[in-house]
Amino acid sequence: MIELKHLEKKYEDITPLKDVSTVINDGDVISVIGPSGEGKSTLLRCINMLERPTGGQILFDGVDITDPKYDVTLARRRMGMVFQSFNLFGHLTVIENLMLAPMDILKRSKQEAYETGIALLKRVDLAGREHQYPDQLSGGQKQRVAIARALAMDPSVILLDEPTSALDPAMVGEVQTVIRDMTGMGKTMMIVTHEMSFARAICNRVFFMNQGGIYEDGTPEQIFDNPGKDLTRRFIHRLKVMELKIESPDYDFIGAGSEIEQYSMRNNIPSRIKYRIRLAFEELTQQMLFPVLKHTPVMITVEYSEAESQAIVIACYGGGRFDPSEDEDNLSYSVLKGAVEELSYTYDEEDELSNTIRVVIRE
């Protein structure tokens, strides 16, 4: 078991990991997903102590491997690391790459290391390549050698840092097949990947990383089908988001219309949907809300999904309960309801922005 307690990694001008705490159970296969630059690779490198954390603890089977007195080579013997850039020794043959660490670190005999290496090459479908050099192999073959090299140490934990990101699309599948096979070995695995369908297929847990930490942790079904947090949902569904905060009736509504126009152009939003986004914005803010709310701030969020050809406009505002639909003479509400797919209202008195109107627009 690996336990992370308030893990932090700071550099001079950036902090990729902020107060990360979680428990990784024996046998877990965890896909680590999220936007670029959110600390995914740094997390793996800290767990393997290739990067020394600047705060917090990592307990590996109860032992604090971040303790300055701890010999990190003891932990690394039990953790295999697969890098996106392969990191093979170019001057060694394939089998020599596999034999080096078991002989040097585990003190295995040359014969035992050779036999284990040959068996692992068969497992990753590279039998007969043992005497070739890395520069004689394709990218996919190099990565399969790198995986076999990690397995040669018989680790209990395997960390894979974007193992297919440096490969041509034609080679991605062959590496993914090998990784799928590895998940049946009972080892603890963490895989940083941008391949969402692959991530879902192989894991029992998903870490969605954002804002320097594990923003959401759940099963594949929870994260991919029903994410509990907005940033996760936006990432999974590849939503294009725009936010506008309107604090008074003097707000520059003409300028906001230009922002909506630019947002629509950047994201290739069809004209019909763009028109209804502007309609929803204008009717909600200028006609329904501010004539009543006066100086209560309103947060407008627009989310567009190209895959579903759908936009959602969300208006959130505070104050007491105010549902525009309850005014039977509200012409603007009727106009908007007739122009969109769905229009709904909810109230949560525990939320600072307690009122929410949600508008669904489809092409």
VEXDREN-2710 file (C-alpha; in Angstrom, 1 decimal):
% VEXDREN-2710
k/r/px/py/pz
1/MET/0.0/0.0/0.0
2/ILE/1.1/3.5/-0.8
3/GLU/-0.2/6.4/1.3
4/LEU/0.4/10.0/0.3
5/LYS/0.0/12.6/3.1
6/HIS/-0.1/16.3/2.2
7/LEU/2.4/15.7/-0.6
8/GLU/3.8/18.9/-2.1
9/LYS/6.3/19.7/-4.8
10/LYS/7.5/23.3/-5.3
11/TYR/9.8/24.7/-7.9
12/GLU/11.1/28.3/-7.9
13/ASP/8.2/29.6/-10.1
14/ILE/5.5/26.9/-10.0
15/THR/4.0/24.4/-7.5
16/PRO/2.7/21.4/-9.5
17/LEU/1.6/19.4/-6.5
18/LYS/-0.3/21.0/-3.6
19/ASP/-1.4/19.1/-0.5
20/VAL/-2.0/15.7/-2.2
21/SER/-3.4/13.0/0.1
22/THR/-4.7/9.6/-0.9
23/VAL/-4.3/5.9/-0.4
24/ILE/-3.3/3.6/-3.2
25/ASN/-4.2/0.0/-2.4
26/ASP/-2.3/-3.1/-3.4
27/GLY/-3.6/-4.3/-6.8
28/ASP/-5.1/-0.9/-7.7
29/VAL/-4.9/0.0/-11.4
30/ILE/-5.2/3.8/-11.5
31/SER/-5.5/5.9/-14.6
32/VAL/-4.3/9.5/-13.9
33/ILE/-6.0/12.0/-16.2
34/GLY/-6.4/15.7/-16.5
35/PRO/-5.2/18.8/-18.4
36/SER/-1.5/19.3/-19.3
37/GLY/0.6/20.9/-16.6
38/GLU/-1.5/19.8/-13.6
39/GLY/1.2/17.7/-11.9
40/LYS/0.3/14.2/-13.3
41/SER/3.9/13.2/-14.3
42/THR/5.3/15.0/-11.2
43/LEU/3.1/12.9/-9.0
44/LEU/4.6/9.7/-10.5
45/ARG/8.1/11.0/-10.2
46/CYS/7.6/11.9/-6.6
47/ILE/6.2/8.5/-5.7
48/ASN/9.3/6.9/-7.3
49/MET/11.5/9.6/-5.6
50/LEU/13.0/10.6/-8.9
51/GLU/11.7/14.0/-7.7
52/ARG/12.1/14.6/-4.0
53/PRO/8.9/16.2/-2.6
54/THR/9.3/19.5/-0.9
55/GLY/6.6/18.7/1.7
56/GLY/4.5/15.9/3.0
57/GLN/5.1/12.1/3.2
58/ILE/5.0/9.0/1.1
59/LEU/4.4/5.8/3.1
60/PHE/5.3/2.7/1.2
61/ASP/4.0/-0.3/3.1
62/GLY/4.2/1.8/6.3
63/VAL/7.7/3.1/5.7
64/ASP/8.3/6.8/5.1
65/ILE/10.4/6.8/2.0
66/THR/10.6/10.7/2.1
67/ASP/12.6/10.5/5.3
68/PRO/16.1/11.9/4.5
69/LYS/17.7/8.8/6.3
70/TYR/15.8/6.3/4.1
71/ASP/17.7/4.6/1.2
72/VAL/15.4/5.3/-1.8
73/THR/17.0/2.5/-3.8
74/LEU/15.1/0.1/-1.6
75/ALA/11.8/1.5/-2.8
76/ARG/12.9/1.7/-6.4
77/ARG/13.7/-2.0/-6.4
78/ARG/10.0/-2.5/-5.9
79/MET/8.8/0.2/-8.3
80/GLY/9.1/-0.1/-12.1
81/MET/9.0/3.1/-14.1
82/VAL/8.1/3.3/-17.8
83/PHE/8.8/6.7/-19.4
84/GLN/7.2/8.3/-22.5
85/SER/10.7/8.6/-24.1
86/PHE/11.6/4.9/-23.5
87/ASN/15.0/5.7/-21.8
88/LEU/16.7/2.6/-23.2
89/PHE/20.5/2.4/-23.3
90/GLY/21.3/2.8/-27.0
91/HIS/24.7/1.1/-26.7
92/LEU/23.2/-2.1/-25.3
93/THR/21.2/-4.8/-27.1
94/VAL/17.6/-5.4/-26.1
95/ILE/18.4/-8.4/-23.9
96/GLU/21.3/-6.5/-22.2
97/ASN/18.9/-3.6/-21.4
98/LEU/16.7/-6.2/-19.6
99/MET/19.5/-8.0/-17.8
100/LEU/21.4/-5.0/-16.5
101/ALA/19.3/-4.0/-13.4
102/PRO/18.5/-7.5/-12.2
103/MET/22.2/-8.4/-12.3
104/ASP/23.4/-5.1/-10.8
105/ILE/20.7/-4.4/-8.2
106/LEU/19.1/-7.8/-7.5
107/LYS/22.4/-9.7/-7.9
108/ARG/20.9/-12.3/-10.1
109/SER/23.2/-14.6/-12.1
110/LYS/23.7/-13.8/-15.8
111/GLN/21.9/-17.0/-16.8
112/GLU/18.9/-16.3/-14.6
113/ALA/18.7/-12.7/-15.9
114/TYR/19.0/-13.9/-19.5
115/GLU/16.2/-16.5/-19.1
116/THR/13.9/-14.0/-17.4
117/GLY/14.6/-11.5/-20.1
118/ILE/13.8/-13.9/-22.9
119/ALA/10.6/-14.9/-21.3
120/LEU/9.5/-11.3/-20.9
121/LEU/10.3/-10.5/-24.5
122/LYS/8.0/-13.3/-25.5
123/ARG/5.3/-11.9/-23.3
124/VAL/5.5/-8.5/-25.0
125/ASP/5.6/-10.2/-28.4
126/LEU/9.3/-9.4/-29.2
127/ALA/10.7/-12.9/-29.3
128/GLY/13.8/-13.0/-31.6
129/ARG/14.7/-9.3/-31.1
130/GLU/17.0/-9.8/-28.1
131/HIS/20.2/-9.1/-30.0
132/GLN/19.0/-6.0/-31.8
133/TYR/19.8/-2.5/-30.6
134/PRO/17.2/0.1/-29.8
135/ASP/17.8/2.1/-32.9
136/GLN/16.8/-0.9/-35.0
137/LEU/13.3/-0.9/-33.4
138/SER/10.2/1.1/-34.0
139/GLY/8.8/3.4/-31.3
140/GLY/6.2/0.8/-30.3
141/GLN/8.8/-1.9/-30.1
142/LYS/11.1/0.3/-27.9
143/GLN/8.3/1.0/-25.5
144/ARG/7.5/-2.7/-25.2
145/VAL/11.2/-3.3/-24.4
146/ALA/10.9/-0.6/-21.8
147/ILE/7.9/-2.3/-20.3
148/ALA/9.7/-5.7/-20.3
149/ARG/12.7/-4.0/-18.6
150/ALA/10.5/-2.7/-15.8
151/LEU/9.0/-6.2/-15.3
152/ALA/12.4/-7.7/-15.2
153/MET/12.8/-6.4/-11.7
154/ASP/9.6/-8.1/-10.6
155/PRO/8.2/-4.9/-9.0
156/SER/5.1/-4.8/-6.9
157/VAL/4.3/-1.3/-8.3
158/ILE/4.6/-0.1/-11.9
159/LEU/4.3/3.6/-12.8
160/LEU/3.8/4.5/-16.5
161/ASP/4.2/8.1/-17.6
162/GLU/2.2/8.7/-20.8
163/PRO/3.6/5.5/-22.3
164/THR/2.0/6.0/-25.7
165/SER/2.3/9.8/-26.1
166/ALA/5.6/9.6/-28.1
167/LEU/4.3/7.0/-30.6
168/ASP/2.8/7.2/-34.0
169/PRO/-0.9/6.4/-34.0
170/ALA/-0.3/3.1/-35.7
171/MET/1.9/1.9/-32.8
172/VAL/-0.3/3.0/-29.9
173/GLY/-2.5/-0.1/-30.0
174/GLU/0.4/-2.6/-29.7
175/VAL/1.6/-0.9/-26.5
176/GLN/-1.9/-0.6/-25.1
177/THR/-2.4/-4.4/-25.7
178/VAL/0.7/-5.1/-23.6
179/ILE/-0.4/-2.8/-20.8
180/ARG/-3.8/-4.4/-20.8
181/ASP/-2.1/-7.8/-20.3
182/MET/-0.1/-6.4/-17.4
183/THR/-3.3/-5.5/-15.5
184/GLY/-3.9/-9.2/-15.0
185/MET/-0.7/-9.7/-13.1
186/GLY/-2.0/-8.4/-9.8
187/LYS/0.5/-5.6/-9.6
188/THR/-0.3/-2.1/-8.4
189/MET/-0.2/0.2/-11.4
190/MET/-0.5/4.0/-12.1
191/ILE/-0.8/5.2/-15.7
192/VAL/-0.7/8.8/-16.8
193/THR/-2.6/9.0/-20.1
194/HIS/-4.6/11.2/-22.3
195/GLU/-6.3/8.3/-24.0
196/MET/-9.7/8.3/-22.3
197/SER/-11.2/5.1/-23.7
198/PHE/-7.9/3.3/-22.8
199/ALA/-7.9/4.7/-19.3
200/ARG/-11.5/3.6/-18.8
201/ALA/-10.9/0.1/-20.1
202/ILE/-7.9/-0.8/-17.9
203/CYS/-8.4/0.7/-14.5
204/ASN/-10.5/0.2/-11.3
205/ARG/-9.8/3.8/-10.2
206/VAL/-9.4/7.2/-11.9
207/PHE/-7.6/10.2/-10.5
208/PHE/-8.6/13.4/-12.2
209/MET/-5.9/16.0/-11.5
210/ASN/-6.5/19.7/-11.5
211/GLN/-5.4/22.7/-9.6
212/GLY/-2.3/20.9/-8.3
213/GLY/-4.0/18.0/-6.7
214/ILE/-6.4/15.0/-7.1
215/TYR/-9.5/17.0/-7.8
216/GLU/-11.7/13.9/-8.1
217/ASP/-11.1/10.2/-7.3
218/GLY/-13.6/7.5/-8.3
219/THR/-14.4/4.4/-10.3
220/PRO/-14.3/4.6/-14.1
221/GLU/-18.1/4.6/-14.1
222/GLN/-18.2/7.5/-11.7
223/ILE/-15.6/9.7/-13.4
224/PHE/-16.5/9.0/-17.0
225/ASP/-20.3/8.6/-16.8
226/ASN/-21.3/10.7/-13.8
227/PRO/-18.5/13.0/-12.6
228/GLY/-19.3/14.8/-9.4
229/LYS/-17.4/18.0/-10.0
230/ASP/-17.7/20.6/-12.7
231/LEU/-14.1/20.7/-13.8
232/THR/-14.1/16.9/-14.2
233/ARG/-17.3/17.0/-16.2
234/ARG/-15.9/19.7/-18.5
235/PHE/-12.7/17.8/-19.1
236/ILE/-14.4/14.4/-19.8
237/HIS/-16.9/15.9/-22.2
238/ARG/-14.3/18.3/-23.7
239/LEU/-16.6/21.2/-23.1
240/LYS/-15.6/24.7/-24.2
241/VAL/-16.4/27.1/-21.4
242/MET/-17.0/30.9/-21.1
243/GLU/-17.8/32.7/-17.9
244/LEU/-19.2/36.2/-17.6
245/LYS/-19.8/37.9/-14.2
246/ILE/-22.3/40.7/-14.2
247/GLU/-22.3/42.9/-11.1
248/SER/-24.7/45.7/-11.9
249/PRO/-27.3/46.9/-14.5
250/ASP/-24.5/49.2/-15.8
251/TYR/-22.6/46.2/-17.1
252/ASP/-21.3/46.4/-20.7
253/PHE/-23.8/44.1/-22.3
254/ILE/-22.7/45.2/-25.8
255/GLY/-19.2/44.1/-25.0
256/ALA/-20.5/40.8/-23.6
257/GLY/-22.3/40.2/-26.9
258/SER/-18.9/40.6/-28.7
259/GLU/-17.3/38.1/-26.3
260/ILE/-20.0/35.6/-27.1
261/GLU/-19.4/36.2/-30.8
262/GLN/-15.7/35.6/-30.4
263/TYR/-16.2/32.5/-28.2
264/SER/-18.6/31.1/-30.9
265/MET/-16.1/31.7/-33.7
266/ARG/-13.2/30.1/-31.8
267/ASN/-15.2/27.0/-31.1
268/ASN/-16.9/26.7/-34.5
269/ILE/-20.4/27.0/-32.9
270/PRO/-23.1/26.7/-35.5
271/SER/-25.0/30.0/-36.2
272/ARG/-28.3/28.6/-34.8
273/ILE/-26.8/27.7/-31.5
274/LYS/-24.8/30.9/-31.3
275/TYR/-28.0/33.0/-31.8
276/ARG/-29.8/31.1/-29.0
277/ILE/-26.8/31.5/-26.7
278/ARG/-27.1/35.3/-27.2
279/LEU/-30.8/35.2/-26.8
280/ALA/-30.5/33.3/-23.6
281/PHE/-27.9/35.7/-22.3
282/GLU/-29.9/38.8/-23.1
283/GLU/-33.3/37.5/-21.9
284/LEU/-31.9/36.1/-18.7
285/THR/-29.8/39.1/-17.7
286/GLN/-31.4/42.2/-19.2
287/GLN/-35.1/41.2/-19.2
288/MET/-35.6/38.7/-16.4
289/LEU/-33.1/39.1/-13.6
290/PHE/-31.7/42.6/-13.3
291/PRO/-35.0/44.4/-13.5
292/VAL/-35.8/42.6/-10.2
293/LEU/-32.4/41.9/-8.6
294/LYS/-30.9/45.3/-9.3
295/HIS/-27.5/44.9/-7.7
296/THR/-27.2/41.2/-7.1
297/PRO/-24.3/39.7/-9.1
298/VAL/-25.1/37.2/-11.7
299/MET/-22.7/34.5/-13.0
300/ILE/-23.3/33.3/-16.5
301/THR/-21.5/30.2/-17.7
302/VAL/-21.7/28.9/-21.2
303/GLU/-20.6/25.3/-22.0
304/TYR/-20.5/24.0/-25.5
305/SER/-20.0/20.4/-26.6
306/GLU/-19.1/19.9/-30.2
307/ALA/-19.6/16.1/-29.9
308/GLU/-23.2/16.6/-28.9
309/SER/-23.8/19.8/-30.8
310/GLN/-25.2/21.2/-27.6
311/ALA/-24.7/24.4/-25.5
312/ILE/-25.8/24.9/-21.9
313/VAL/-26.2/28.4/-20.5
314/ILE/-26.3/28.6/-16.7
315/ALA/-27.3/31.7/-14.7
316/CYS/-26.4/31.6/-11.0
317/TYR/-27.4/34.4/-8.6
318/GLY/-27.8/35.0/-4.9
319/GLY/-30.4/36.6/-2.7
320/GLY/-33.7/35.0/-1.8
321/ARG/-35.6/32.5/-3.9
322/PHE/-36.5/34.0/-7.3
323/ASP/-38.0/31.8/-10.0
324/PRO/-38.9/33.9/-13.1
325/SER/-41.2/31.1/-14.3
326/GLU/-43.6/31.9/-11.5
327/ASP/-44.5/35.2/-13.1
328/GLU/-47.3/34.2/-15.5
329/ASP/-46.9/37.5/-17.3
330/ASN/-43.2/37.2/-17.9
331/LEU/-43.0/37.5/-21.7
332/SER/-39.2/37.0/-21.8
333/TYR/-39.4/33.7/-20.0
334/SER/-42.0/32.5/-22.5
335/VAL/-39.9/33.7/-25.5
336/LEU/-36.8/31.9/-24.2
337/LYS/-38.7/28.7/-23.3
338/GLY/-40.1/28.5/-26.8
339/ALA/-36.7/28.9/-28.4
340/VAL/-34.6/26.3/-26.4
341/GLU/-34.7/22.6/-25.7
342/GLU/-34.9/22.8/-22.0
343/LEU/-35.3/25.5/-19.3
344/SER/-35.2/24.7/-15.6
345/TYR/-34.8/26.4/-12.2
346/THR/-33.4/25.1/-8.9
347/TYR/-32.8/26.7/-5.5
348/ASP/-30.2/25.7/-2.9
349/GLU/-30.3/27.9/0.2
350/GLU/-26.9/26.5/1.3
351/ASP/-25.2/27.9/-1.8
352/GLU/-24.0/31.5/-1.9
353/LEU/-25.4/31.7/-5.4
354/SER/-28.6/30.0/-4.4
355/ASN/-30.6/30.4/-7.6
356/THR/-29.8/28.6/-10.8
357/ILE/-31.5/28.7/-14.2
358/ARG/-30.2/26.2/-16.7
359/VAL/-30.9/26.5/-20.4
360/VAL/-30.2/23.6/-22.8
361/ILE/-29.7/24.5/-26.5
362/ARG/-29.4/21.9/-29.3
363/GLU/-28.9/22.3/-33.0
END
